[in-house]
Amino acid sequence: MTYQCHNRGEFAPSIRVQDGWDTTWARRMVDMQFRLNPSCVYSTSELGQKDKGCDGCKWKAGAGTEVAAGAVQVGEVKE
């Protein structure tokens, strides 16, 4: 099973949202900055690293995304 987010495209930088009504009762639409994290935060967790539905996804931590730059710890740490 793969997920809807698997190898999805880039998020748009902004989205069009309603900001009330104008004087003719038409919707007043404005652009709003898209604020969701573009990187996969789920795959930085131990559960996300083991999730087979994420295998091969370009957004998975460790697959070249910006999240991959952070430390991802899975399993036991042997020092």
N, C-alpha and C positions, 0 to 999 in steps of 0.2 A: 504494500500500500504506500502510495506517495501522497503528499499533502498539497493543498491548493497553492501554498506559498513556494513549493519546490521549483527552483530555478525561475522564479517570477521575474518580470521586467523591473526596471528602475521605477521608483515612485515619482510621480509628477511633483515639481517644486511647489505648486499651489493648487487649490481646488476652488471651484466657484460655489458660493453659499449665499443663501438669502439673508439679507440684513433689513428686514422690515418691508414696508410698502411705500410706494411713492404716492403723489397726490391723485393719480388716476387709478389707484388700487392695483397697479401692476407691481409685481415683485421687484424689489430693489436688490440686485445681485452684486456681490463684491468678490474679489479674489482674496483668499485667506491662505497663509503659508501652511503647507502640509507639515505637521509636526511629529508624525510617528517616526520611530527610530528606523532608519533604512537597513540596519544590520540585524541579523538574527540573534536575539538575546537568549532565546530558548536553547540554542545549541551551545551556549557557553556553560550550561548546567551539566551536571553529571548525567542526569536523565537524558538530556538532549544529545549528548555525545554518544550515548548508547542506542538512541532511537533509530531503528533501521529505516524508518520512513524518511529520514533526512540524508541517507547515504547518497552521495553524488551531487548534492545540492551546492550550487555556487555560493550560497549565503551562509552555509554552515561554518562555524568557527573552525579555523584551521584550513579553510579552502581558499584563502587569498583575500578574504574580506577584511574590512578595518577591524572587526571584532577579533580576528585571528591574531592581531598584534598583542592582545592581552593574554594573560596566563590562563590556560584551560587545564584543570586538574581532573583526571579520571583515574579511579582506582587508588591503590595504596602508594604512598610516597616513601621511597627507600632512600635514606640519607646515609 
